Amino acid sequence: MSWIIKLGIEDHVDLLPPVSHEQLPALLQEADFFSCTHPFTKAVDSVLEAMKMGLPTVCSDIAPFHELYRDGIEYAPATDAYAWAKKIDELCRYPERSSDLAHCGVERANQSLEMLCGGASPAVSR
């Protein structure tokens, strides 16, 4: 939370407590974009679900995400709050970039899901 205040963006960011798996699709439908700051690959299902729903997505700049998502998302170093803020700011300022990223993300998510689990959405397949 301290970096949100430091950057002066507290009026633009909502940090939510953990939610149940059942609540996630509704929350994602209300979002303008999705970010996954996790520096490991534990969030693959969440990222794919967000991409499949057409959310512009920013993820940690780690090799497995590059392999799975390629140009379907934006990347930022996991520990660089300024880089994350810059990427998010760009998505907010440039709706055409955000839209292009969303369309590419859907395509990449469908390709990744086909490769990983025969096309089923992770959230639906649980």
C-alpha positions as CSV (number, residue, x, y, z in Angstrom):
1,M,0.0,0.0,0.0
2,S,2.9,2.4,0.7
3,W,4.0,2.5,-2.9
4,I,0.4,3.4,-4.0
5,I,0.5,6.4,-1.6
6,K,4.0,7.3,-2.6
7,L,3.0,7.4,-6.2
8,G,-0.2,9.4,-5.4
9,I,-2.5,6.9,-7.1
10,E,-4.6,5.9,-4.1
11,D,-7.8,7.4,-5.8
12,H,-7.2,5.1,-8.8
13,V,-6.3,1.8,-7.2
14,D,-8.6,-0.6,-5.3
15,L,-6.8,-3.3,-3.3
16,L,-9.2,-6.1,-2.5
17,P,-8.9,-8.8,0.1
18,P,-8.7,-12.4,-1.0
19,V,-11.9,-13.6,-2.7
20,S,-13.4,-17.0,-3.3
21,H,-12.9,-18.7,-6.7
22,E,-16.6,-18.3,-7.3
23,Q,-16.4,-14.5,-6.9
24,L,-13.4,-14.0,-9.3
25,P,-15.2,-13.9,-12.6
26,A,-17.6,-11.2,-11.5
27,L,-14.7,-9.1,-10.2
28,L,-12.7,-9.6,-13.4
29,Q,-15.7,-8.4,-15.5
30,E,-15.7,-5.1,-13.6
31,A,-11.9,-4.6,-14.0
32,D,-10.2,-2.3,-16.5
33,F,-7.1,-4.4,-16.6
34,F,-5.4,-7.3,-14.7
35,S,-2.0,-7.3,-13.0
36,C,-0.1,-10.2,-11.6
37,T,2.9,-9.1,-9.6
38,H,3.7,-12.6,-8.4
39,P,7.4,-13.4,-9.3
40,F,6.7,-17.1,-9.7
41,T,4.4,-19.2,-12.0
42,K,1.8,-19.9,-9.3
43,A,-0.7,-17.5,-11.0
44,V,-0.9,-19.1,-14.4
45,D,-4.6,-19.9,-14.0
46,S,-5.5,-16.4,-12.9
47,V,-3.6,-14.8,-15.7
48,L,-5.1,-17.0,-18.4
49,E,-8.6,-16.4,-17.0
50,A,-8.1,-12.7,-17.1
51,M,-6.7,-12.8,-20.6
52,K,-9.5,-15.1,-21.9
53,M,-12.0,-12.5,-20.5
54,G,-10.3,-9.8,-22.6
55,L,-8.6,-7.9,-19.9
56,P,-5.4,-6.1,-20.8
57,T,-2.8,-7.8,-18.5
58,V,0.5,-6.9,-16.9
59,C,2.6,-9.6,-15.4
60,S,6.0,-10.2,-13.8
61,D,8.8,-10.3,-16.3
62,I,9.7,-14.0,-15.9
63,A,10.6,-16.6,-18.5
64,P,7.6,-18.9,-18.0
65,F,5.1,-16.0,-18.6
66,H,7.0,-15.0,-21.8
67,E,6.8,-18.6,-23.0
68,L,3.0,-18.9,-22.3
69,Y,1.8,-15.4,-23.1
70,R,4.3,-14.0,-25.5
71,D,3.0,-10.7,-26.8
72,G,-0.5,-11.1,-25.2
73,I,0.5,-9.2,-22.1
74,E,2.8,-6.4,-20.9
75,Y,5.7,-7.2,-18.6
76,A,7.2,-5.4,-15.7
77,P,10.0,-6.5,-13.2
78,A,8.4,-8.1,-10.2
79,T,10.1,-5.8,-7.7
80,D,10.0,-2.5,-9.6
81,A,6.8,-0.6,-8.4
82,Y,7.7,2.4,-10.7
83,A,7.7,0.1,-13.8
84,W,4.4,-1.4,-12.8
85,A,2.9,2.1,-12.3
86,K,4.2,3.2,-15.7
87,K,2.7,0.1,-17.5
88,I,-0.6,0.6,-15.8
89,D,-0.6,4.3,-16.5
90,E,0.1,3.5,-20.2
91,L,-2.9,1.2,-20.3
92,C,-5.1,4.0,-18.8
93,R,-3.8,6.7,-21.1
94,Y,-3.8,4.8,-24.4
95,P,-7.1,3.0,-24.8
96,E,-6.1,1.8,-28.3
97,R,-3.0,0.0,-26.8
98,S,-5.2,-1.4,-24.1
99,S,-7.7,-2.7,-26.7
100,D,-5.0,-4.2,-28.9
101,L,-3.5,-5.9,-25.9
102,A,-6.9,-7.3,-24.8
103,H,-7.5,-8.8,-28.3
104,C,-4.0,-10.3,-28.5
105,G,-4.4,-11.6,-24.9
106,V,-7.6,-13.5,-25.8
107,E,-5.9,-15.1,-28.8
108,R,-2.8,-16.0,-26.7
109,A,-5.0,-17.3,-23.8
110,N,-6.9,-19.6,-26.2
111,Q,-3.7,-20.9,-27.7
112,S,-2.2,-21.5,-24.3
113,L,-5.4,-23.2,-22.9
114,E,-5.5,-25.4,-26.0
115,M,-1.9,-26.4,-25.4
116,L,-2.2,-26.8,-21.6
117,C,-5.7,-28.3,-21.1
118,G,-7.5,-28.9,-24.4
119,G,-9.1,-25.4,-24.4
120,A,-11.0,-25.5,-21.1
121,S,-10.9,-22.4,-19.0
122,P,-9.0,-23.1,-15.7
123,A,-11.8,-21.5,-13.7
124,V,-14.5,-23.5,-15.4
125,S,-12.6,-26.7,-15.3
126,R,-12.3,-26.8,-11.5
